[in-house]
Amino acid sequence: MAGATPAGKGWAACGRFTIADSAAAPALFYGNWIHPIAERYPILAAYRARLLSRPSVARVVDEARPYRSFFPLGAPDRD
């Protein structure tokens, strides 16, 4: 991830939340349902957690909960 700090506390670009992070959020959210992020990628897992804790992203996730049954592979009981 360009712009991420070595400790994995940055965003995807420019050191601040940008449209790159907004674009990454759905892919990491649903991708982790299909193929959970392996323990060997703690920076990626932490980035996903930061995205999900962002108020704007958390709101989208919460508002989409009623539609999870439409996810073709079934939604896990988490997130």
C-alpha positions as CSV (number, residue, x, y, z in Angstrom):
1,M,0.0,0.0,0.0
2,A,1.6,3.2,-1.1
3,G,1.5,5.8,1.6
4,A,1.1,3.3,4.4
5,T,3.4,3.7,7.4
6,P,5.6,0.8,8.3
7,A,3.3,0.1,11.3
8,G,0.4,-0.1,8.9
9,K,-1.4,3.0,10.2
10,G,-1.8,4.9,7.0
11,W,-4.3,5.2,4.3
12,A,-3.9,4.0,0.7
13,A,-2.6,7.3,-0.7
14,C,-1.4,10.7,0.5
15,G,-1.4,9.8,4.2
16,R,-5.1,10.7,4.5
17,F,-8.4,9.1,3.7
18,T,-9.1,9.5,-0.1
19,I,-11.2,8.0,-2.8
20,A,-8.6,5.2,-3.1
21,D,-9.7,4.1,0.4
22,S,-13.4,4.4,-0.6
23,A,-12.7,2.2,-3.5
24,A,-10.8,-0.4,-1.5
25,A,-13.4,-0.7,1.2
26,P,-16.0,-2.8,-0.7
27,A,-13.3,-5.1,-2.2
28,L,-11.8,-5.8,1.2
29,F,-15.2,-6.0,2.9
30,Y,-16.6,-8.7,0.6
31,G,-13.3,-10.2,-0.4
32,N,-12.7,-11.1,3.3
33,W,-16.0,-12.9,3.4
34,I,-14.9,-15.1,0.5
35,H,-11.3,-15.6,1.4
36,P,-10.4,-14.4,4.9
37,I,-7.3,-12.3,5.1
38,A,-4.5,-14.6,6.3
39,E,-2.8,-14.0,9.6
40,R,0.4,-13.4,7.6
41,Y,-1.1,-10.1,6.3
42,P,-1.6,-8.2,9.6
43,I,-1.1,-4.8,7.9
44,L,-3.9,-5.6,5.4
45,A,-6.2,-6.8,8.2
46,A,-5.5,-3.7,10.2
47,Y,-6.2,-1.5,7.1
48,R,-9.5,-3.3,6.6
49,A,-10.4,-2.8,10.3
50,R,-9.5,0.9,10.0
51,L,-11.8,1.2,7.0
52,L,-14.7,-0.5,8.8
53,S,-14.2,1.8,11.8
54,R,-14.4,4.9,9.6
55,P,-17.9,6.5,10.3
56,S,-18.7,6.8,6.6
57,V,-17.8,3.2,5.8
58,A,-19.5,1.9,9.0
59,R,-22.7,3.7,8.0
60,V,-22.8,2.1,4.6
61,V,-22.2,-1.4,6.2
62,D,-24.9,-0.8,8.7
63,E,-27.4,0.4,6.1
64,A,-26.7,-2.5,3.8
65,R,-27.4,-5.2,6.5
66,P,-31.0,-5.9,5.4
67,Y,-29.7,-6.8,2.0
68,R,-27.0,-9.3,3.0
69,S,-29.3,-12.3,2.0
70,F,-28.8,-11.2,-1.6
71,F,-25.0,-11.9,-1.4
72,P,-24.6,-14.9,-3.7
73,L,-22.3,-16.9,-1.5
74,G,-24.1,-16.2,1.8
75,A,-23.0,-13.6,4.3
76,P,-21.0,-14.6,7.3
77,D,-22.3,-13.8,10.8
78,R,-19.8,-11.0,11.4
79,D,-18.9,-7.5,10.3
